[in-house]
């Protein structure tokens, strides 16, 4: 009987959730070949991973929103969707959507509680749905995986979830993120029109990413005489208009380059070409760009909010995400000091090496075993 992994986020390339589902599924297959099957919703634009060829998989074809409501109603009515995953020994939901099953235990991964802790940063309908569903899914799951200790603490305190059923399994940077040869950095810089020296931020453009304050910090840096440029890598998320309005009204608009979405193949060189990566977020359940940047040998300057100090350890430089002057001072310190950057680069490589998808897969397998599912 197979263990089913829901890889819907990977099929729909949903930012960080996509990388989690994709990398974890592949790492689990490497740990225990032949033990896994895969489930996904084909709604909308789908991009079936090539590695899925030859592996057992099941899918549904439903719109994203109707499917979410269908799953929720199934949970509320205690229906069984077991026929969708026949002979399932365990079902692992890798995003906030837990299939209702009667005959199989389930595991749910919770990435963050932004919708609960920062409701103003979510669309009303999405906020309402997640606050109604996620507590229910956490109760129904036999085990819950959180991607950081901070997320686990948020979850336990928000809904009084039994801590004994909540396990922390860290994410990791993809293997493509590593130091890059100068020739490749130069080629990618030319292709994207990047400046010779720049600060970099990576992530979906949405309010919690705190990009409006980052633009204000950039303005302060340039007023001090520093020719600092900022490269913003990421697609539009939601409620992003304040950022674009801030940018349009800034006298330093020409110092900000928006690349939009960048494929994984090009991201390592963009990281490697940066003076530093800055993650000014108000909240992150994990903060994968911190480790991606460190794995490429690029210093990280980030906010001390939520899980970020947990992930960056002593290798990053931190600031208060709501204090623009402190943010600017931290960025200026790294921008001006090549010796500091050299030290941070080496510390970052060591920190990033502590995280791996092989380790994540092994720890996930132990979660399965904790609820009585045999692996071998």
Phi, psi and omega in degrees: 000130185277156167268123181266133174248127176279110182255022180308318179300323179292322180295327183255009175050052184272070174049230184298327178297326178297315182294323179298306183297317182294309184291320180294316181300315181293321180293322178295320179297324179291325180289317183224081182301141176080003185265347192242148168235168188227146181232144176199159175262126182275014187300146174062212179283115180242145181229092185293124180300141181297328183293348181286341181304130178087356180254148179296130179212153175228150181212162169240161178235093183219150174301151185301309182292314176301323180294318178300316180292322179298315179295317180298314179298322178299320177293315182297323184267004180057039176279162177245123178261026189300330182295340179287336180228073187298143178060031182285126176272329176202146178239127180247113177272120185266002173222185186283057182205103187254116179298131177282119181232143180263328190254358185229141173291158183227151174235137181238130173265127175250121185269326181191171177237039181301318181300333181267318185274331180231065185300333181292347182261013178232152172296143185306315183293317180294319178299315180298314182298310185294321178292333177279323190268315189299317176301321178296314180297323179295323178291321185283330182293143176286331176212150179238134174253130172248149186270000175202160175297325180296317178294320177300314179300316178301316183295313182297319182284328183290318189229014178054041175291138180301117182301334183293336181264359182255124184241141178262122175229113184288148170283185180205159175288147175298152182298340180290342183274105181201165179307140188244145180295143181306324181296321179290321176300316181296321181293316179292322177300317179295316184295323181263000180067038183277148177289168179295320180234130181203155166269150185233139168229139186232129177154160177300139182278107181205165189303319185293345177288346169065033185287334178296319177291327177297321177296321177297320177295321177298319178299317178297318179298318182287331175294333180279001176102358180276130178275068184271130174248150180237128175252125180250113179254122178154152179275165174292134176259261178212158179050042185266358189296326179301320179296314181293325176295316178300316181295317181296328182268359182276138175291346181258023183305322183292346180272000182244126178247125178258117181269342191073201180294139176235129179293155181306327183298331182262341186299318181303319180291326178292318173300310186297331181279350184277149171295319178198155171260135179241131177237096187269019191303147172281337180199136171220133174290330176221300180093058185301324178302335176300310182285325177300314180296313180299320180296336177271358179085016182258132179301151181238129173242120189216166179285155179266027182271149170052232187277353190299316175297329178296323183273319183282337180056217182273002184274344183256161173254133190245158176211162174285121185294343180261001181251099185296322181293320177294322177299312181297320180296318179295318179294320179297321180301316180284321181300321187269348192242095181294329178295318178297318180298320179299314179297314181296325178299313180293319178296323180293320177299320179293317180296315181297327182292346178285348183246133177210154178286334174297315177296318179300319180295316180298318180290327176294320177299324178293328174296316178302316181294330182294341178251021169090014180263121178285142184262316184270000000 
